Amino acid sequence: MKLRLLRFLNPFVFLGILALMLGLQSHFFETIPFNYFQPECVIFFAVWFALKRELLEGGILTLFAAYITELQSAAPKGVLMAAALAVFMVLRFVNNAVQLTTKTQLVVGVALSAVLYRISILIGLTYLNAFDNDIWTTIRLLGPTTLTHTALALPFLTLFQRVDQGTLKDPRAAVRMESDYYIDEELI
């Protein structure tokens, strides 16, 4: 009974973490010197859901995370959702083709996902004819935000791993599932 309840609460725990991260993001990164290093929290969630969830469950959770991010943003409706889903789908395809299993591969995957997310936003804004100076702003912020995502990749993915272990895994199980990833002898 307890295990079923924890499995049911897992998506809500992730969405609660996202809401907390978005609150911190919008509070601490609103001034000029800090906004160069503002992480897009939805990228970490899209990466985790692409690596650790089935296609339907991960896609739905990514869309919920992107919708919550979009509520907090001033971007046109649907642009952030499309960008997050593009990150989810591309990383899922790359993971199926290459199997991202080491820490280095995961960090590179997060960094490339951050670049893809920004490019997807620019494509969406171009399609809607809704960008003014967003191209130059995106190019100027692309380097620092990608470095921020790279630096924060392992702490966030480790946090997500612990949430999943506490809510999805049966502690009495002796055999690890085939879908788990091993990074330098650590489960992630």
FITORBA-784878 format. One record per atom (N, C-alpha, C): residue in one letter; x, y, z; atom name; residue number from 0. Coordinates in steps of 0.05 Angstrom, whole numbers, plus 5000, padded with zeros to 4 digits. Layout:
% FITORBA-784878
kefi	X	Y	Z	lumpa	lumlo
A	X	Y	Z	CA	NUM .
...
END
This chain:
% FITORBA-784878
kefi	X	Y	Z	lumpa	lumlo
M	5016	4976	5000	N	0 .
M	5000	5000	5000	CA	0 .
M	5017	5025	5000	C	0 .
K	5038	5025	5017	N	1 .
K	5056	5048	5019	CA	1 .
K	5071	5052	4993	C	1 .
L	5079	5030	4980	N	2 .
L	5094	5031	4955	CA	2 .
L	5076	5043	4933	C	2 .
R	5051	5035	4932	N	3 .
R	5032	5045	4912	CA	3 .
R	5028	5075	4916	C	3 .
L	5026	5084	4941	N	4 .
L	5022	5112	4947	CA	4 .
L	5047	5128	4938	C	4 .
L	5071	5118	4944	N	5 .
L	5095	5132	4936	CA	5 .
L	5098	5133	4905	C	5 .
R	5090	5111	4892	N	6 .
R	5091	5112	4862	CA	6 .
R	5072	5132	4851	C	6 .
F	5048	5134	4864	N	7 .
F	5028	5154	4855	CA	7 .
F	5038	5182	4859	C	7 .
L	5052	5187	4881	N	8 .
L	5062	5214	4888	CA	8 .
L	5087	5223	4873	C	8 .
N	5100	5204	4859	N	9 .
N	5125	5211	4845	CA	9 .
N	5123	5234	4826	C	9 .
P	5103	5235	4807	N	10 .
P	5101	5258	4789	CA	10 .
P	5096	5284	4804	C	10 .
F	5080	5282	4825	N	11 .
F	5074	5306	4840	CA	11 .
F	5098	5317	4855	C	11 .
V	5115	5299	4864	N	12 .
V	5140	5308	4877	CA	12 .
V	5157	5322	4857	C	12 .
F	5159	5311	4833	N	13 .
F	5175	5325	4812	CA	13 .
F	5164	5352	4805	C	13 .
L	5137	5354	4802	N	14 .
L	5125	5379	4796	CA	14 .
L	5128	5399	4819	C	14 .
G	5128	5389	4844	N	15 .
G	5133	5407	4866	CA	15 .
G	5162	5417	4867	C	15 .
I	5181	5400	4860	N	16 .
I	5209	5409	4858	CA	16 .
I	5211	5430	4836	C	16 .
L	5197	5425	4813	N	17 .
L	5198	5445	4791	CA	17 .
L	5186	5472	4800	C	17 .
A	5164	5472	4814	N	18 .
A	5152	5497	4824	CA	18 .
A	5171	5511	4842	C	18 .
L	5184	5497	4860	N	19 .
L	5204	5509	4878	CA	19 .
L	5227	5520	4862	C	19 .
M	5237	5505	4843	N	20 .
M	5260	5515	4827	CA	20 .
M	5252	5539	4810	C	20 .
L	5228	5540	4800	N	21 .
L	5219	5563	4784	CA	21 .
L	5217	5588	4802	C	21 .
G	5207	5584	4826	N	22 .
G	5206	5607	4845	CA	22 .
G	5234	5618	4851	C	22 .
L	5252	5600	4856	N	23 .
L	5280	5609	4861	CA	23 .
L	5292	5622	4837	C	23 .
Q	5287	5610	4814	N	24 .
Q	5297	5620	4788	CA	24 .
Q	5287	5648	4783	C	24 .
S	5262	5653	4786	N	25 .
S	5251	5679	4780	CA	25 .
S	5258	5700	4801	C	25 .
H	5265	5691	4825	N	26 .
H	5273	5710	4846	CA	26 .
H	5302	5718	4845	C	26 .
F	5320	5698	4842	N	27 .
F	5348	5704	4844	CA	27 .
F	5361	5712	4818	C	27 .
F	5349	5706	4795	N	28 .
F	5362	5712	4769	CA	28 .
F	5348	5734	4754	C	28 .
E	5336	5753	4768	N	29 .
E	5322	5774	4754	CA	29 .
E	5339	5799	4749	C	29 .
T	5361	5801	4763	N	30 .
T	5378	5825	4760	CA	30 .
T	5399	5820	4738	C	30 .
I	5410	5842	4728	N	31 .
I	5427	5841	4704	CA	31 .
I	5451	5822	4707	C	31 .
P	5467	5823	4727	N	32 .
P	5491	5805	4725	CA	32 .
P	5484	5776	4728	C	32 .
F	5462	5770	4742	N	33 .
F	5455	5742	4747	CA	33 .
F	5439	5729	4725	C	33 .
N	5425	5745	4709	N	34 .
N	5408	5733	4688	CA	34 .
N	5425	5720	4665	C	34 .
Y	5451	5726	4664	N	35 .
Y	5468	5713	4645	CA	35 .
Y	5471	5683	4652	C	35 .
F	5467	5676	4677	N	36 .
F	5472	5649	4686	CA	36 .
F	5446	5635	4695	C	36 .
Q	5423	5645	4686	N	37 .
Q	5397	5634	4693	CA	37 .
Q	5393	5607	4680	C	37 .
P	5390	5586	4696	N	38 .
P	5384	5559	4684	CA	38 .
P	5354	5557	4677	C	38 .
E	5349	5543	4656	N	39 .
E	5321	5536	4649	CA	39 .
E	5316	5509	4663	C	39 .
C	5300	5509	4684	N	40 .
C	5296	5485	4700	CA	40 .
C	5282	5463	4684	C	40 .
V	5266	5470	4665	N	41 .
V	5251	5450	4650	CA	41 .
V	5270	5432	4634	C	41 .
I	5293	5441	4628	N	42 .
I	5313	5425	4613	CA	42 .
I	5321	5401	4629	C	42 .
F	5327	5405	4655	N	43 .
F	5335	5383	4672	CA	43 .
F	5313	5362	4673	C	43 .
F	5288	5371	4675	N	44 .
F	5265	5353	4677	CA	44 .
F	5261	5338	4650	C	44 .
A	5263	5352	4628	N	45 .
A	5260	5339	4602	CA	45 .
A	5282	5318	4598	C	45 .
V	5306	5324	4606	N	46 .
V	5328	5305	4604	CA	46 .
V	5323	5280	4621	C	46 .
W	5315	5285	4646	N	47 .
W	5310	5262	4664	CA	47 .
W	5287	5245	4654	C	47 .
F	5265	5258	4645	N	48 .
F	5242	5242	4636	CA	48 .
F	5249	5228	4610	C	48 .
A	5266	5239	4593	N	49 .
A	5274	5225	4568	CA	49 .
A	5290	5201	4574	C	49 .
L	5307	5202	4595	N	50 .
L	5324	5180	4602	CA	50 .
L	5311	5158	4619	C	50 .
K	5292	5166	4636	N	51 .
K	5283	5147	4657	CA	51 .
K	5253	5140	4655	C	51 .
R	5239	5151	4637	N	52 .
R	5210	5145	4635	CA	52 .
R	5204	5133	4607	C	52 .
E	5181	5120	4606	N	53 .
E	5171	5110	4580	CA	53 .
E	5163	5134	4564	C	53 .
L	5158	5130	4538	N	54 .
L	5153	5151	4519	CA	54 .
L	5128	5167	4527	C	54 .
L	5106	5154	4533	N	55 .
L	5081	5168	4539	CA	55 .
L	5083	5182	4566	C	55 .
E	5091	5168	4586	N	56 .
E	5093	5180	4613	CA	56 .
E	5113	5203	4613	C	56 .
G	5136	5199	4601	N	57 .
G	5156	5221	4600	CA	57 .
G	5147	5245	4584	C	57 .
G	5133	5240	4562	N	58 .
G	5123	5262	4546	CA	58 .
G	5102	5278	4560	C	58 .
I	5084	5264	4574	N	59 .
I	5063	5279	4589	CA	59 .
I	5076	5295	4612	C	59 .
L	5094	5282	4627	N	60 .
L	5107	5297	4649	CA	60 .
L	5124	5321	4638	C	60 .
T	5136	5317	4615	N	61 .
T	5151	5340	4604	CA	61 .
T	5132	5362	4596	C	61 .
L	5109	5355	4584	N	62 .
L	5090	5376	4577	CA	62 .
L	5079	5390	4602	C	62 .
F	5074	5376	4623	N	63 .
F	5065	5389	4648	CA	63 .
F	5086	5407	4659	C	63 .
A	5111	5398	4659	N	64 .
A	5133	5415	4669	CA	64 .
A	5136	5440	4651	C	64 .
A	5134	5436	4625	N	65 .
A	5136	5459	4607	CA	65 .
A	5113	5478	4610	C	65 .
Y	5089	5468	4615	N	66 .
Y	5066	5485	4619	CA	66 .
Y	5069	5502	4644	C	66 .
I	5078	5490	4665	N	67 .
I	5083	5505	4690	CA	67 .
I	5104	5526	4685	C	67 .
T	5125	5519	4670	N	68 .
T	5145	5539	4663	CA	68 .
T	5133	5561	4646	C	68 .
E	5116	5554	4628	N	69 .
E	5104	5574	4610	CA	69 .
E	5085	5593	4625	C	69 .
L	5072	5583	4646	N	70 .
L	5055	5600	4662	CA	70 .
L	5071	5622	4676	C	70 .
Q	5095	5616	4683	N	71 .
Q	5113	5636	4696	CA	71 .
Q	5127	5654	4676	C	71 .
S	5127	5647	4651	N	72 .
S	5142	5661	4631	CA	72 .
S	5124	5681	4615	C	72 .
A	5137	5699	4601	N	73 .
A	5122	5717	4584	CA	73 .
A	5124	5709	4555	C	73 .
A	5133	5685	4549	N	74 .
A	5136	5675	4522	CA	74 .
A	5108	5670	4510	C	74 .
P	5106	5671	4484	N	75 .
P	5080	5664	4471	CA	75 .
P	5072	5636	4478	C	75 .
K	5046	5632	4479	N	76 .
K	5035	5606	4487	CA	76 .
K	5044	5584	4468	C	76 .
G	5055	5563	4480	N	77 .
G	5063	5539	4465	CA	77 .
G	5092	5538	4457	C	77 .
V	5106	5560	4458	N	78 .
V	5134	5560	4449	CA	78 .
V	5152	5544	4468	C	78 .
L	5149	5548	4494	N	79 .
L	5166	5534	4513	CA	79 .
L	5158	5504	4514	C	79 .
M	5132	5499	4510	N	80 .
M	5124	5470	4510	CA	80 .
M	5136	5456	4486	C	80 .
A	5135	5469	4463	N	81 .
A	5147	5456	4439	CA	81 .
A	5177	5453	4442	C	81 .
A	5190	5472	4454	N	82 .
A	5219	5470	4457	CA	82 .
A	5226	5448	4477	C	82 .
A	5211	5446	4499	N	83 .
A	5217	5425	4518	CA	83 .
A	5211	5397	4506	C	83 .
L	5190	5395	4491	N	84 .
L	5183	5370	4478	CA	84 .
L	5204	5362	4457	C	84 .
A	5215	5383	4443	N	85 .
A	5237	5377	4424	CA	85 .
A	5261	5366	4438	C	85 .
V	5268	5378	4461	N	86 .
V	5290	5367	4477	CA	86 .
V	5285	5339	4486	C	86 .
F	5261	5334	4495	N	87 .
F	5253	5307	4504	CA	87 .
F	5256	5287	4482	C	87 .
M	5245	5293	4458	N	88 .
M	5245	5274	4436	CA	88 .
M	5273	5269	4425	C	88 .
V	5288	5291	4421	N	89 .
V	5315	5287	4410	CA	89 .
V	5333	5272	4430	C	89 .
L	5331	5278	4456	N	90 .
L	5348	5264	4475	CA	90 .
L	5339	5235	4478	C	90 .
R	5314	5230	4475	N	91 .
R	5304	5202	4476	CA	91 .
R	5315	5187	4452	C	91 .
F	5314	5199	4429	N	92 .
F	5325	5186	4405	CA	92 .
F	5355	5181	4408	C	92 .
V	5370	5201	4417	N	93 .
V	5399	5198	4421	CA	93 .
V	5404	5176	4442	C	93 .
N	5389	5175	4463	N	94 .
N	5393	5155	4484	CA	94 .
N	5387	5127	4473	C	94 .
N	5367	5124	4456	N	95 .
N	5362	5098	4444	CA	95 .
N	5383	5090	4425	C	95 .
A	5396	5109	4412	N	96 .
A	5416	5103	4392	CA	96 .
A	5444	5099	4405	C	96 .
V	5450	5115	4425	N	97 .
V	5477	5115	4436	CA	97 .
V	5479	5104	4465	C	97 .
Q	5458	5105	4480	N	98 .
Q	5457	5097	4508	CA	98 .
Q	5476	5114	4525	C	98 .
L	5465	5136	4535	N	99 .
L	5480	5155	4552	CA	99 .
L	5482	5142	4580	C	99 .
T	5506	5132	4587	N	100 .
T	5509	5117	4612	CA	100 .
T	5530	5129	4630	C	100 .
T	5548	5145	4621	N	101 .
T	5569	5156	4639	CA	101 .
T	5562	5185	4647	C	101 .
K	5576	5194	4667	N	102 .
K	5571	5221	4676	CA	102 .
K	5578	5241	4654	C	102 .
T	5600	5237	4641	N	103 .
T	5608	5255	4619	CA	103 .
T	5587	5256	4597	C	103 .
Q	5577	5233	4589	N	104 .
Q	5557	5233	4569	CA	104 .
Q	5531	5247	4577	C	104 .
L	5524	5244	4603	N	105 .
L	5500	5258	4613	CA	105 .
L	5504	5288	4613	C	105 .
V	5527	5297	4622	N	106 .
V	5533	5326	4623	CA	106 .
V	5533	5338	4595	C	106 .
V	5545	5324	4576	N	107 .
V	5545	5333	4549	CA	107 .
V	5516	5333	4538	C	107 .
G	5501	5313	4545	N	108 .
G	5473	5312	4536	CA	108 .
G	5457	5336	4547	C	108 .
V	5462	5343	4572	N	109 .
V	5448	5366	4583	CA	109 .
V	5457	5392	4570	C	109 .
A	5483	5395	4565	N	110 .
A	5493	5419	4551	CA	110 .
A	5481	5422	4523	C	110 .
L	5481	5400	4508	N	111 .
L	5469	5401	4481	CA	111 .
L	5439	5405	4482	C	111 .
S	5426	5395	4503	N	112 .
S	5398	5400	4506	CA	112 .
S	5392	5429	4512	C	112 .
A	5410	5442	4527	N	113 .
A	5406	5471	4532	CA	113 .
A	5408	5487	4506	C	113 .
V	5427	5480	4489	N	114 .
V	5430	5493	4463	CA	114 .
V	5406	5488	4446	C	114 .
L	5397	5463	4445	N	115 .
L	5374	5456	4429	CA	115 .
L	5349	5470	4439	C	115 .
Y	5346	5473	4465	N	116 .
Y	5323	5487	4476	CA	116 .
Y	5322	5516	4467	C	116 .
R	5345	5529	4468	N	117 .
R	5346	5557	4459	CA	117 .
R	5340	5560	4429	C	117 .
I	5352	5542	4414	N	118 .
I	5347	5543	4385	CA	118 .
I	5318	5537	4378	C	118 .
S	5306	5518	4393	N	119 .
S	5277	5512	4388	CA	119 .
S	5260	5536	4395	C	119 .
I	5267	5550	4416	N	120 .
I	5252	5574	4423	CA	120 .
I	5254	5595	4401	C	120 .
L	5278	5599	4390	N	121 .
L	5282	5618	4368	CA	121 .
L	5266	5610	4343	C	121 .
I	5265	5584	4337	N	122 .
I	5250	5574	4314	CA	122 .
I	5220	5579	4319	C	122 .
G	5211	5574	4343	N	123 .
G	5183	5579	4349	CA	123 .
G	5175	5608	4348	C	123 .
L	5193	5625	4358	N	124 .
L	5187	5654	4356	CA	124 .
L	5189	5664	4328	C	124 .
T	5206	5653	4312	N	125 .
T	5208	5661	4283	CA	125 .
T	5182	5652	4269	C	125 .
Y	5173	5629	4275	N	126 .
Y	5148	5619	4262	CA	126 .
Y	5125	5637	4269	C	126 .
L	5124	5647	4294	N	127 .
L	5102	5664	4303	CA	127 .
L	5106	5694	4296	C	127 .
N	5129	5700	4284	N	128 .
N	5137	5728	4280	CA	128 .
N	5136	5744	4305	C	128 .
A	5145	5733	4327	N	129 .
A	5142	5746	4353	CA	129 .
A	5169	5754	4366	C	129 .
F	5191	5753	4350	N	130 .
F	5216	5761	4362	CA	130 .
F	5224	5789	4353	C	130 .
D	5236	5804	4371	N	131 .
D	5247	5830	4364	CA	131 .
D	5277	5829	4364	C	131 .
N	5288	5830	4388	N	132 .
N	5317	5828	4392	CA	132 .
N	5324	5801	4405	C	132 .
D	5306	5782	4403	N	133 .
D	5311	5756	4417	CA	133 .
D	5334	5741	4405	C	133 .
I	5340	5744	4380	N	134 .
I	5362	5729	4368	CA	134 .
I	5388	5738	4381	C	134 .
W	5393	5764	4383	N	135 .
W	5418	5773	4395	CA	135 .
W	5419	5767	4425	C	135 .
T	5397	5769	4438	N	136 .
T	5396	5763	4467	CA	136 .
T	5402	5733	4471	C	136 .
T	5390	5716	4455	N	137 .
T	5395	5688	4457	CA	137 .
T	5424	5681	4451	C	137 .
I	5435	5693	4430	N	138 .
I	5463	5687	4424	CA	138 .
I	5482	5697	4446	C	138 .
R	5476	5720	4458	N	139 .
R	5492	5731	4480	CA	139 .
R	5490	5714	4505	C	139 .
L	5466	5702	4510	N	140 .
L	5462	5687	4535	CA	140 .
L	5468	5657	4531	C	140 .
L	5472	5648	4506	N	141 .
L	5475	5619	4501	CA	141 .
L	5499	5607	4515	C	141 .
G	5521	5620	4514	N	142 .
G	5546	5609	4527	CA	142 .
G	5544	5607	4557	C	142 .
P	5537	5630	4571	N	143 .
P	5536	5628	4600	CA	143 .
P	5514	5609	4610	C	143 .
T	5491	5609	4597	N	144 .
T	5470	5591	4607	CA	144 .
T	5476	5561	4602	C	144 .
T	5490	5556	4579	N	145 .
T	5499	5529	4574	CA	145 .
T	5519	5520	4595	C	145 .
L	5538	5537	4602	N	146 .
L	5557	5530	4623	CA	146 .
L	5543	5526	4650	C	146 .
T	5522	5541	4656	N	147 .
T	5507	5538	4680	CA	147 .
T	5493	5511	4680	C	147 .
H	5481	5504	4658	N	148 .
H	5467	5477	4656	CA	148 .
H	5487	5455	4659	C	148 .
T	5511	5459	4648	N	149 .
T	5532	5438	4650	CA	149 .
T	5541	5435	4679	C	149 .
A	5544	5457	4693	N	150 .
A	5553	5456	4720	CA	150 .
A	5531	5444	4739	C	150 .
L	5506	5449	4733	N	151 .
L	5485	5440	4750	CA	151 .
L	5473	5412	4742	C	151 .
A	5483	5401	4721	N	152 .
A	5472	5376	4711	CA	152 .
A	5474	5353	4731	C	152 .
L	5497	5347	4741	N	153 .
L	5500	5325	4760	CA	153 .
L	5486	5329	4786	C	153 .
P	5486	5353	4799	N	154 .
P	5470	5355	4823	CA	154 .
P	5440	5351	4819	C	154 .
F	5429	5361	4797	N	155 .
F	5401	5358	4793	CA	155 .
F	5394	5329	4785	C	155 .
L	5410	5317	4769	N	156 .
L	5404	5289	4761	CA	156 .
L	5408	5270	4785	C	156 .
T	5426	5276	4803	N	157 .
T	5429	5261	4827	CA	157 .
T	5405	5264	4845	C	157 .
L	5395	5289	4848	N	158 .
L	5370	5294	4863	CA	158 .
L	5347	5278	4851	C	158 .
F	5344	5279	4825	N	159 .
F	5322	5264	4812	CA	159 .
F	5325	5234	4817	C	159 .
Q	5349	5225	4816	N	160 .
Q	5354	5196	4821	CA	160 .
Q	5345	5189	4849	C	160 .
R	5351	5205	4868	N	161 .
R	5343	5199	4896	CA	161 .
R	5313	5200	4900	C	161 .
V	5300	5219	4886	N	162 .
V	5271	5220	4887	CA	162 .
V	5259	5195	4875	C	162 .
D	5270	5186	4853	N	163 .
D	5260	5162	4840	CA	163 .
D	5265	5138	4858	C	163 .
Q	5288	5136	4870	N	164 .
Q	5294	5113	4887	CA	164 .
Q	5276	5113	4911	C	164 .
G	5269	5136	4922	N	165 .
G	5252	5137	4945	CA	165 .
G	5223	5132	4939	C	165 .
T	5214	5137	4914	N	166 .
T	5186	5134	4908	CA	166 .
T	5179	5112	4889	C	166 .
L	5197	5105	4871	N	167 .
L	5190	5085	4850	CA	167 .
L	5201	5058	4855	C	167 .
K	5224	5056	4868	N	168 .
K	5237	5030	4871	CA	168 .
K	5228	5016	4896	C	168 .
D	5225	4990	4894	N	169 .
D	5218	4973	4917	CA	169 .
D	5244	4967	4932	C	169 .
P	5246	4976	4957	N	170 .
P	5272	4971	4971	CA	170 .
P	5277	4942	4976	C	170 .
R	5257	4925	4975	N	171 .
R	5262	4896	4979	CA	171 .
R	5271	4882	4955	C	171 .
A	5271	4895	4932	N	172 .
A	5279	4882	4907	CA	172 .
A	5310	4878	4907	C	172 .
A	5318	4854	4900	N	173 .
A	5347	4848	4901	CA	173 .
A	5359	4853	4873	C	173 .
V	5344	4853	4852	N	174 .
V	5354	4856	4826	CA	174 .
V	5346	4883	4815	C	174 .
R	5366	4897	4804	N	175 .
R	5360	4923	4792	CA	175 .
R	5346	4919	4765	C	175 .
M	5329	4938	4758	N	176 .
M	5314	4936	4733	CA	176 .
M	5333	4941	4709	C	176 .
E	5326	4931	4686	N	177 .
E	5343	4934	4662	CA	177 .
E	5344	4963	4653	C	177 .
S	5323	4979	4660	N	178 .
S	5322	5006	4650	CA	178 .
S	5339	5025	4666	C	178 .
D	5352	5016	4688	N	179 .
D	5369	5033	4704	CA	179 .
D	5395	5038	4690	C	179 .
Y	5407	5061	4695	N	180 .
Y	5432	5068	4684	CA	180 .
Y	5453	5068	4706	C	180 .
Y	5477	5059	4699	N	181 .
Y	5499	5058	4718	CA	181 .
Y	5520	5078	4709	C	181 .
I	5527	5095	4727	N	182 .
I	5547	5115	4721	CA	182 .
I	5570	5111	4741	C	182 .
D	5592	5102	4731	N	183 .
D	5615	5097	4748	CA	183 .
D	5608	5082	4774	C	183 .
E	5594	5060	4770	N	184 .
E	5585	5043	4792	CA	184 .
E	5563	5055	4809	C	184 .
E	5552	5078	4801	N	185 .
E	5530	5090	4816	CA	185 .
E	5505	5088	4798	C	185 .
L	5483	5083	4810	N	186 .
L	5458	5081	4795	CA	186 .
L	5448	5110	4790	C	186 .
I	5441	5116	4766	N	187 .
I	5428	5142	4760	CA	187 .
I	5407	5139	4738	C	187 .
END
